[in-house]
């Protein structure tokens, strides 16, 4: 069998289909080219329209996508963007997101092929977020915003159709999660009292970036406290959960701090790094909260960091406080969200070329 | 050099598909039952002994090929 790692030009196949939406969707259903929702037919005309929003060559390979290592060409990214219902202007975001998931430190191989529920959360920063109307406020992780819905969906379709991550085949997820349909928002930079994620990571404030994070799901945290110390305690208590990949491996958990909580933390004098340090402390967990079997796994994974440990060893959620991710997003309300990571992964931020 | 991958039954499809994707569709794969979690040490030992036999067979076949 020939390998798809050869240097040959990778062109998308052209399939003749009946000019009928139902028939085309039936074809996509039979061939498992969809995520289970109806698709927008990627006609040559629609794909060409999408391709006008990049200067990169149609057949240029942006990345090889694990676990099948299919070639994510600009054209294939555009096709999946059309399928998902993206506006043409979204293409540069998806090119950057594809590049990001292929970064070795993201561990796409593990994320795509694991039994874990992990999905890919897409965070958009910078001026492009407003221009594309990516929702960063009310219900930013929920339905209703075209960009959030279709950008997250398109990346999932790339992971399936180019990467081969089909459930039950190479995607071995025991349950998966709703975020595997789509999982995308922008940071609410206007309401962020600290530096936004992309600036924290060394990009100019005026740059636009996409960050991908291997997320196990979301856990809402509703607290009416108006005190920074109490909020850090509440958040840390929520983040502690013994059967967690984060405590097993030392992960990179994220917290989406709602604007109201962020302003309380800032008012009480905390920098973003102070918040990370606080969460690192309040989320510490005794090793005997884990079952003995799970503790063995953690021991094997973290021996280099913690040495041999016993039941009373204190486990941290991340190896260093700086590895706790923070963004500010959402609308008014007393809520923040804990986003546990897959553990063996690190988020990746890539600048969006416009 | 001959190489053999060991896979539990739940991951065979992934192993085969990935071997093909990487251009080595004939990669020998030794198979063990899934899952291990509820098995006794004796059962796991028996599985390991059987697996060693399979590995030897697969390596011998690969060498001949």
Interface residues (C-beta under 8 A of the other chain):
Chain A: X1 X2 X3 X4 X5 X67 X68 X69 X70 X113 X115 X164 X168 X169 X170 X172 X293
Chain B: X10 X11 X13 X14 X17 X18 X20 X21 X22 X23 X24 X25 X37
